[in-house]
Amino acid sequence: MPTATPSLEHELLIQDRIDRVKQALAQLPPEQRQVLEMAYFDGLTHLEIALKINVPLGTIKTRIRLGIIKLKQILSPQDQAL
């Protein structure tokens, strides 16, 4: 049985998206970037983030929400072309 291997074009598309997300993250305020990275890359819950960096839970939730909104604004024009 043949195994499905991603084409070079598919791999380049994925790498392009990864690069755009990294660039978008770099445009966020450090506080928003930090909590988004902890939530998505480290897999921490909002409560775990709050305890780890000693910030109120509500503040963590607000930073994540604002960061996601900002990422959508940054990435949306590029993604509409896909």
C-alpha distances in whole Angstrom, upper triangle without the diagonal:
4,6,10,12,16,18,21,23,21,22,26,26,26,28,30,31,31,34,35,35,37,39,40,41,43,45,46,49,48,49,46,44,44,44,41,39,40,38,35,34,36,35,39,41,44,46,44,45,49,49,48,50,53,53,53,51,52,52,48,47,49,48,44,45,47,44,42,44,45,41,41,44,42,39,39,41,38,35,37,36,32
4,7,9,12,14,17,19,18,19,22,23,22,25,27,27,28,30,32,33,34,36,37,38,40,42,43,46,46,46,44,41,42,42,38,37,38,37,33,32,34,34,38,40,42,45,43,43,47,48,46,48,51,51,52,49,50,50,46,46,47,46,42,43,45,42,39,42,42,38,38,41,39,36,37,38,35,32,34,33,29
4,6,10,12,15,17,15,16,19,20,19,21,24,24,25,27,29,29,30,33,34,34,37,39,40,43,42,43,40,38,38,38,35,33,34,33,30,29,31,30,34,36,39,41,40,40,43,44,43,44,47,47,48,45,47,46,43,42,44,42,39,40,41,39,36,39,39,35,35,38,36,33,34,35,32,30,32,31,27
4,7,9,12,14,12,13,16,17,16,18,21,21,22,24,26,26,28,30,31,32,34,36,37,40,39,40,38,35,36,36,32,31,32,31,27,27,29,29,32,34,37,39,38,38,41,43,41,42,46,45,46,43,44,44,40,40,41,40,36,37,38,36,33,35,36,32,32,34,33,29,30,32,28,26,28,27,23
4,6,9,11,10,10,13,14,14,16,18,19,19,22,24,24,25,28,29,29,31,34,35,38,37,38,36,33,34,34,31,29,31,30,26,25,28,28,31,34,36,39,37,37,40,42,40,41,44,44,45,43,44,43,39,39,40,38,35,36,37,34,32,34,34,30,30,33,31,28,29,30,27,25,27,26,22
4,7,8,6,6,10,11,10,12,15,15,16,18,20,21,22,24,25,26,28,30,32,35,35,36,33,30,32,32,28,27,29,28,24,23,26,26,30,32,34,37,36,35,39,40,38,39,42,42,43,41,41,41,37,36,38,36,32,33,34,31,29,31,31,27,27,30,28,24,25,26,23,21,23,22,19
4,5,5,6,9,10,11,12,14,16,17,18,20,21,23,24,26,27,29,31,32,36,36,37,35,32,33,34,30,29,31,30,27,26,29,29,33,35,37,40,39,38,41,43,41,41,45,44,45,43,44,43,39,39,39,37,34,35,36,33,30,32,32,28,28,30,28,24,26,26,22,21,23,21,18
4,5,5,6,9,10,10,12,14,15,16,18,20,21,22,24,26,27,29,31,34,34,36,34,30,32,33,30,28,31,30,26,25,28,29,33,35,37,40,38,37,41,42,40,41,44,43,45,43,43,42,39,38,39,37,34,35,35,32,30,32,31,27,27,29,27,23,25,25,21,20,23,20,17
4,5,5,6,9,10,10,12,14,15,17,19,20,21,23,24,26,27,29,33,33,35,32,30,32,32,29,28,30,30,26,25,29,29,33,35,36,40,38,37,40,42,40,40,44,43,44,42,42,41,38,37,38,35,33,33,33,30,28,30,29,25,25,26,24,21,22,22,18,17,19,17,14
4,5,5,6,9,10,11,12,14,15,17,19,20,21,23,25,26,28,31,31,33,30,27,29,30,26,25,28,27,23,22,26,26,30,31,33,36,35,34,37,39,37,38,41,40,41,39,39,38,35,34,35,33,30,30,31,28,26,27,27,23,23,25,23,19,20,21,17,16,18,16,13
4,5,5,6,9,10,11,12,14,15,17,18,20,21,23,25,26,30,29,31,29,26,27,28,25,23,26,25,21,20,24,24,28,30,32,35,34,32,36,37,35,36,39,38,40,38,38,37,34,33,34,32,29,30,30,27,25,27,26,23,23,25,23,19,21,22,18,17,20,18,15
4,5,5,6,9,10,10,12,14,15,16,18,20,21,23,25,28,28,30,28,25,27,28,25,23,26,26,22,21,25,26,29,31,33,36,35,33,36,38,36,36,39,39,40,38,38,37,34,33,34,31,29,30,30,26,25,26,25,21,22,23,21,18,20,20,16,15,18,16,14
4,5,5,6,9,10,11,12,14,15,17,18,20,22,23,27,27,29,26,24,26,27,23,22,25,24,21,20,24,25,28,30,31,34,33,32,35,37,35,35,38,37,38,36,36,35,32,31,32,29,27,27,27,24,22,23,23,19,19,20,18,15,16,17,13,12,15,13,10
4,5,5,6,9,10,11,12,14,15,17,19,20,22,25,25,27,24,21,23,24,20,19,22,21,17,17,20,21,24,26,28,31,30,28,32,34,32,32,35,34,35,33,34,32,29,29,29,27,24,25,25,22,20,22,21,17,18,20,18,15,16,17,14,13,16,15,12
4,5,5,6,9,10,11,12,14,15,17,19,21,24,24,26,23,20,22,23,20,18,21,21,18,17,20,21,25,27,28,31,30,28,31,33,31,31,34,34,35,33,34,32,29,29,29,27,24,25,25,22,21,23,21,18,19,20,18,15,17,18,15,14,18,17,14
4,5,5,6,9,10,11,12,14,15,17,19,23,23,25,23,20,22,23,20,19,22,22,19,18,22,23,26,28,29,32,31,29,32,34,32,32,35,34,35,34,34,32,29,29,29,26,24,25,24,21,19,21,19,16,16,18,15,12,15,15,11,11,15,13,12
4,5,5,6,9,10,10,12,14,16,17,21,21,23,20,17,20,21,17,16,20,19,16,16,20,20,23,25,26,29,28,26,29,31,30,29,32,31,32,30,30,29,26,25,25,23,20,21,21,18,16,18,17,13,13,15,13,10,12,13,10,9,13,13,11
4,5,5,6,9,10,11,12,15,16,19,19,21,18,15,17,18,15,14,17,17,13,13,16,18,21,23,24,27,26,24,27,29,27,26,30,29,30,29,29,27,24,24,24,22,19,21,20,17,16,18,17,13,14,16,14,11,14,16,13,12,16,16,15
4,5,5,6,9,10,11,13,15,18,18,21,18,15,18,19,16,15,18,19,16,15,19,20,23,25,26,29,28,25,28,30,28,27,31,30,31,30,30,28,25,25,25,22,20,22,21,17,17,19,17,13,15,16,13,11,15,15,12,13,17,16,15
4,5,5,6,9,10,11,13,17,17,20,17,14,17,19,15,15,19,19,16,16,20,21,23,25,25,28,28,25,28,30,28,27,30,29,30,29,29,27,24,24,23,21,19,19,18,15,14,16,14,10,12,13,9,8,11,12,9,10,13,13,13
4,5,5,6,9,10,11,15,15,17,14,11,14,15,12,11,15,15,12,12,16,17,19,21,21,25,24,21,24,27,25,24,27,25,27,25,25,23,21,20,20,17,15,16,16,12,11,13,12,8,10,12,9,8,11,13,11,11,15,16,15
4,5,5,6,9,10,13,13,15,13,10,13,14,12,10,14,15,13,12,15,17,19,21,21,25,23,21,23,26,23,22,26,25,27,25,26,23,21,21,21,18,16,18,17,13,13,15,13,10,13,14,11,11,14,16,14,15,18,19,18
4,5,5,7,9,13,13,16,14,11,14,16,14,13,17,18,16,15,19,21,22,24,24,27,26,23,25,28,26,24,27,26,28,27,27,24,22,22,22,18,17,18,17,13,14,15,12,10,13,13,9,10,13,14,12,14,17,18,18
4,5,5,7,11,12,14,12,10,13,15,12,12,16,16,14,15,18,20,21,22,21,25,24,21,23,26,24,23,26,24,25,24,24,21,19,19,18,15,14,15,13,10,10,11,9,6,9,9,6,7,11,12,11,12,16,17,17
4,5,5,9,9,11,9,6,9,11,9,9,12,13,12,12,15,17,18,19,18,22,21,18,20,23,21,19,22,21,22,21,21,19,16,17,16,13,12,14,12,9,10,12,9,7,11,12,9,10,14,16,15,15,19,20,20
4,6,8,8,11,10,7,10,13,11,11,15,16,15,15,17,19,20,22,21,24,23,20,22,24,22,20,23,22,24,23,23,20,18,20,18,15,15,16,14,11,13,14,11,10,14,14,11,12,16,17,16,18,21,22,22
4,7,9,11,10,9,12,14,13,13,17,18,17,17,20,22,22,23,22,25,24,21,22,25,24,21,24,22,24,23,23,20,18,19,17,14,14,15,13,10,12,12,9,9,12,11,9,11,14,15,15,17,20,21,22
4,6,8,6,6,9,11,10,11,14,15,15,16,18,19,19,20,18,21,21,18,19,22,20,18,21,18,20,20,19,16,15,15,14,10,11,12,9,7,10,10,7,8,11,11,10,12,15,17,17,18,21,23,23
4,6,5,6,9,10,11,12,14,16,17,17,19,20,19,20,18,21,21,17,17,20,19,16,18,16,18,18,17,14,13,15,13,9,11,13,10,8,12,12,10,11,15,14,13,16,19,20,21,22,24,26,27
4,5,5,6,9,10,10,12,14,15,15,16,18,17,19,17,19,18,15,15,18,16,13,16,14,17,17,17,14,13,15,14,10,12,14,12,10,13,15,13,13,17,17,16,18,21,23,23,24,27,28,29
4,6,5,7,9,10,11,13,14,15,16,17,15,16,14,16,15,12,12,15,14,11,13,11,13,14,14,10,9,12,11,7,9,12,10,9,12,14,13,14,17,18,17,19,22,24,25,25,28,30,30
4,5,6,6,9,10,11,12,14,15,15,14,15,13,15,15,12,13,16,15,13,15,12,14,14,13,10,8,10,9,5,6,9,7,5,9,11,10,10,13,14,14,16,18,21,21,22,24,27,27
4,6,5,6,9,10,10,11,13,14,14,15,14,17,16,12,14,17,15,13,16,15,17,16,16,13,11,13,12,9,8,11,10,7,10,12,10,10,14,15,14,15,18,20,20,20,23,25,25
4,6,5,6,9,10,10,11,13,12,13,12,14,13,10,12,14,12,10,13,12,15,14,15,13,10,12,13,9,9,13,12,10,12,15,14,13,17,18,17,18,21,24,24,24,27,29,28
4,5,5,6,9,10,10,11,9,10,8,11,10,7,9,12,10,9,12,11,12,11,12,10,7,9,10,7,6,10,11,9,11,14,14,13,16,18,18,19,21,24,24,24,27,29,28
4,5,5,6,8,9,10,10,10,10,13,13,10,12,15,14,13,16,14,15,14,14,13,9,10,11,8,6,9,10,7,8,12,12,10,13,16,15,15,18,21,21,20,23,25,25
4,5,5,5,7,9,9,11,12,14,13,10,13,15,13,13,16,16,17,16,17,15,12,13,15,12,10,13,14,10,11,15,14,13,16,18,17,17,20,23,22,21,24,26,25
4,6,6,5,6,6,8,9,11,9,7,10,12,10,10,14,13,15,14,16,14,11,12,14,12,10,14,15,12,13,17,17,16,18,21,20,20,23,26,25,24,28,29,28
4,6,6,5,5,6,7,10,9,7,11,13,12,12,15,14,15,13,15,14,10,11,13,11,9,12,14,12,12,15,16,15,17,20,19,19,21,25,24,23,26,28,27
4,6,5,7,9,11,14,13,11,15,17,15,16,19,18,19,17,18,17,13,13,15,13,10,13,15,12,11,15,16,13,15,18,18,17,19,23,21,20,23,25,24
4,6,8,11,13,16,13,12,16,17,15,16,19,19,21,19,20,19,16,16,18,16,13,16,18,14,14,18,18,15,18,21,19,19,21,24,23,22,25,27,25
4,6,9,11,13,11,10,14,14,12,14,17,17,19,17,20,19,15,16,19,16,14,17,19,16,16,20,20,18,21,24,23,22,25,28,26,25,29,30,28
4,7,10,12,10,10,13,14,13,15,17,18,19,16,18,18,14,15,18,16,13,16,19,16,16,20,20,18,20,24,23,22,24,28,27,25,28,30,28
4,7,8,6,6,10,10,10,12,14,14,15,13,15,15,12,12,16,14,12,15,18,16,16,20,21,19,21,24,24,24,26,29,29,27,30,32,31
4,5,5,6,9,10,10,12,14,13,13,10,13,13,10,10,14,13,11,14,17,16,15,19,20,19,21,24,24,24,26,29,29,28,30,33,31
4,6,5,6,9,10,11,12,10,10,7,9,10,6,7,10,10,9,11,14,14,14,17,18,18,20,23,23,24,25,29,29,28,30,33,32
4,5,5,6,8,10,10,10,9,6,9,11,8,9,13,13,12,14,17,17,18,20,22,22,24,26,27,27,29,33,33,31,34,37,36
4,5,5,6,9,10,10,11,9,12,13,10,12,15,14,13,16,19,18,19,22,23,22,25,27,27,28,30,33,33,32,34,37,36
4,5,5,6,8,8,9,8,11,10,7,10,13,11,11,14,16,15,16,19,20,20,22,24,24,25,27,30,30,29,32,35,34
4,6,6,5,5,6,5,9,8,6,9,12,11,11,14,16,16,17,20,21,21,24,26,26,27,29,32,32,32,34,37,36
4,6,5,7,8,8,12,12,10,13,15,15,15,18,20,19,21,24,24,25,27,29,29,30,32,36,36,35,38,40,39
4,6,8,11,11,14,13,11,14,16,15,15,19,20,19,21,24,24,24,26,28,28,29,32,35,34,34,37,39,38
4,6,9,10,13,11,10,13,15,13,14,17,18,17,19,22,22,22,25,27,27,28,30,33,33,33,36,38,37
4,7,9,12,10,10,13,15,14,15,18,19,19,21,24,24,25,27,29,29,30,33,35,36,35,38,41,40
4,6,8,7,7,10,11,11,13,15,16,16,19,21,21,22,25,26,26,28,30,33,34,33,36,38,38
4,5,5,7,9,10,11,13,15,16,17,19,20,21,23,25,26,27,29,30,33,34,34,36,39,39
4,5,5,6,9,10,11,12,14,15,17,19,20,21,23,25,26,27,28,32,32,32,34,37,36
4,5,5,6,9,10,11,12,14,15,17,18,20,21,23,24,26,27,30,31,30,32,35,35
4,5,5,6,9,10,10,12,14,15,16,18,20,21,22,24,25,28,30,29,31,34,34
4,5,5,6,9,10,10,12,14,15,16,18,20,21,22,24,27,28,27,29,32,32
4,6,5,6,9,10,11,12,14,15,17,19,20,21,22,26,26,26,28,31,30
4,5,5,6,8,10,11,12,14,15,17,18,20,21,24,25,25,27,30,30
4,6,5,6,9,10,10,12,14,15,16,18,20,23,24,23,25,28,28
4,6,5,6,9,10,10,12,14,15,16,18,21,22,21,23,26,26
4,5,5,6,9,10,11,13,14,15,16,20,21,20,22,25,25
4,5,5,6,9,10,11,12,14,15,18,20,19,21,24,25
4,5,5,6,9,10,10,12,14,17,18,18,20,22,23
4,5,5,6,9,10,10,12,15,16,15,17,20,20
4,5,5,6,9,10,10,14,15,15,16,19,20
4,5,5,6,9,10,12,14,14,16,19,20
4,5,5,6,8,11,12,12,14,16,17
4,5,5,6,9,10,10,11,14,15
4,6,6,8,10,10,12,14,16
4,6,7,8,10,12,13,15
4,6,6,6,9,11,11
4,5,5,6,9,10
4,6,5,7,10
4,6,6,7
4,5,5
4,5
4
